[in-house]
Amino acid sequence: MLFPPAAAVTVAVNGVLVRSYTRAYAAGGRVYAPLRPFVTRVADRLWYDGDTLVIERDGREARVRLEPREPDALDYVYVPIGGILRELGIAVSYQAHRLDIRLAPPLLSTPSPFDATVPTVAPATVFTPEPSATPRPVWSGAPLPRRTPLPVTAATPAHTTYEGPR
């Protein structure tokens, strides 16, 4: 569909509105949205399997069959977003022209505590040579002129000259 109907829908991911030039819309009891940015924002991986776009998140996959199109097809291909997101295990709710997408917080594991009974490996020896003393340079002979010219400024010095006793 090139021009969606006027029933525009705002999309929020974890309470933050998703901004896009292409808007989601509601029609026939479903919310349709372009794949980018609404689906690609929550996906872990995307790849093509022939003419099918495979969307993966947390080990779950959803497949969307696409017609051969231009490289920016993800911006203009409208899909029923709720079904795809639920297939990926994402909670979706719709109320008052707003689609709320709730992502579960990432699973964090605490580090295991130190166990003194576990065998340890001795640190490997690293060869570092002893630094040798660098001989101090000794200059003998007549001083050479400076090779880099010093800039000359035309400004007058900011001090007064001594005129002698009066």
C-alpha positions as CSV (number, residue, x, y, z in Angstrom):
1,M,0.0,0.0,0.0
2,L,1.5,3.3,-1.0
3,F,-0.6,5.8,0.9
4,P,-2.0,4.5,4.2
5,P,-5.4,5.6,5.4
6,A,-5.8,8.5,7.8
7,A,-6.0,6.4,10.9
8,A,-2.4,7.0,12.0
9,V,-1.0,5.1,14.9
10,T,1.9,6.1,17.1
11,V,4.4,3.4,18.1
12,A,6.3,3.4,21.4
13,V,9.1,1.0,22.4
14,N,9.3,0.8,26.2
15,G,7.5,4.1,26.5
16,V,9.7,6.0,24.0
17,L,8.0,7.1,20.8
18,V,9.6,5.8,17.6
19,R,10.1,8.7,15.1
20,S,9.8,7.9,11.4
21,Y,8.8,9.5,8.1
22,T,6.7,6.6,7.3
23,R,3.8,6.1,9.7
24,A,2.0,3.1,11.1
25,Y,-1.8,2.9,10.5
26,A,-4.7,0.8,11.7
27,A,-7.0,-1.0,9.2
28,G,-9.3,-4.0,9.5
29,G,-8.5,-4.5,13.2
30,R,-4.8,-4.7,12.7
31,V,-1.9,-2.3,12.9
32,Y,0.3,-2.1,9.8
33,A,3.7,-0.6,9.9
34,P,6.8,-0.5,7.7
35,L,9.6,-2.9,8.6
36,R,12.0,0.0,9.1
37,P,12.3,1.4,11.8
38,F,9.5,-0.4,13.8
39,V,10.5,-4.0,13.3
40,T,14.2,-3.5,12.7
41,R,14.6,-1.6,16.0
42,V,13.6,-4.6,18.1
43,A,15.4,-7.3,16.0
44,D,18.7,-8.8,16.8
45,R,19.4,-10.0,13.2
46,L,17.9,-9.6,9.8
47,W,18.8,-11.6,6.7
48,Y,17.3,-12.7,3.4
49,D,16.5,-16.3,2.6
50,G,15.7,-16.1,-1.1
51,D,12.7,-13.8,-1.3
52,T,11.9,-14.1,2.4
53,L,13.2,-11.7,5.1
54,V,14.1,-13.5,8.3
55,I,13.8,-11.5,11.5
56,E,15.5,-12.9,14.6
57,R,15.3,-12.0,18.3
58,D,16.4,-14.1,21.3
59,G,16.6,-17.2,19.2
60,R,13.0,-16.8,17.7
61,E,12.4,-16.2,14.1
62,A,9.7,-14.5,12.1
63,R,9.6,-14.7,8.3
64,V,8.1,-12.1,5.9
65,R,7.9,-12.8,2.2
66,L,8.9,-9.8,0.2
67,E,8.5,-9.0,-3.5
68,P,11.8,-8.1,-5.3
69,R,12.2,-4.4,-4.7
70,E,14.6,-1.6,-4.4
71,P,17.2,-1.6,-1.6
72,D,15.0,0.7,0.5
73,A,12.1,-1.7,0.5
74,L,12.2,-2.0,4.3
75,D,11.0,1.6,4.5
76,Y,7.9,1.0,2.4
77,V,6.8,-2.6,3.0
78,Y,3.9,-2.5,5.4
79,V,3.3,-5.6,7.5
80,P,0.9,-6.5,10.3
81,I,3.4,-5.6,13.1
82,G,1.6,-7.1,16.0
83,G,1.7,-10.7,14.7
84,I,5.4,-10.4,13.8
85,L,6.4,-9.0,17.2
86,R,4.3,-11.6,19.1
87,E,6.0,-14.3,17.0
88,L,9.3,-13.0,18.2
89,G,8.1,-13.2,21.8
90,I,7.6,-9.4,22.3
91,A,4.6,-8.1,24.3
92,V,2.4,-5.8,22.2
93,S,-0.7,-3.8,23.2
94,Y,-2.9,-1.3,21.3
95,Q,-5.0,1.4,22.9
96,A,-6.3,4.8,21.6
97,H,-4.3,4.8,18.4
98,R,-1.0,3.9,20.2
99,L,0.9,0.7,19.8
100,D,3.0,-0.1,22.9
101,I,5.9,-2.5,22.4
102,R,7.3,-3.9,25.6
103,L,10.8,-5.4,25.5
104,A,12.0,-7.5,28.3
105,P,15.1,-6.2,30.0
106,P,18.3,-8.0,29.0
107,L,19.3,-10.9,31.1
108,L,22.3,-10.1,33.2
109,S,24.1,-12.7,35.2
110,T,26.2,-12.0,38.2
111,P,29.8,-13.1,38.1
112,S,30.7,-16.2,40.0
113,P,32.4,-15.7,43.3
114,F,36.0,-16.4,43.8
115,D,36.7,-20.1,44.5
116,A,40.1,-20.8,46.1
117,T,39.8,-24.5,45.5
118,V,39.8,-24.2,41.7
119,P,43.3,-24.9,40.4
120,T,45.0,-21.8,39.0
121,V,47.6,-21.5,36.3
122,A,50.8,-19.8,37.1
123,P,51.4,-16.6,35.2
124,A,53.6,-17.0,32.1
125,T,57.1,-15.5,32.3
126,V,57.5,-12.5,30.0
127,F,61.0,-11.7,28.8
128,T,61.7,-8.0,29.2
129,P,65.3,-7.0,28.4
130,E,67.0,-4.8,30.9
131,P,67.1,-1.3,29.5
132,S,70.6,-0.1,28.7
133,A,71.7,3.4,29.7
134,T,71.9,5.8,26.9
135,P,75.2,7.7,26.8
136,R,74.8,11.4,27.5
137,P,75.6,13.5,24.4
138,V,78.7,15.6,24.7
139,W,79.1,18.6,22.4
140,S,82.6,19.8,21.6
141,G,83.5,22.5,19.1
142,A,82.1,25.8,18.0
143,P,78.4,26.4,18.4
144,L,76.4,26.2,15.2
145,P,73.9,28.9,14.2
146,R,70.3,28.2,14.6
147,R,68.9,26.6,11.5
148,T,65.3,27.7,12.0
149,P,64.7,31.4,11.5
150,L,63.1,33.2,14.4
151,P,60.1,35.3,13.4
152,V,60.7,39.1,13.8
153,T,57.7,41.1,15.0
154,A,57.4,44.8,14.1
155,A,55.8,45.6,17.5
156,T,57.7,48.0,19.8
157,P,58.6,46.8,23.3
158,A,56.2,47.7,26.1
159,H,58.8,49.3,28.4
160,T,60.2,52.8,28.8
161,T,63.8,53.6,28.1
162,Y,66.2,55.0,30.7
163,E,67.5,58.5,29.9
164,G,70.1,58.8,32.7
165,P,70.4,61.1,35.7
166,R,69.0,64.6,35.5
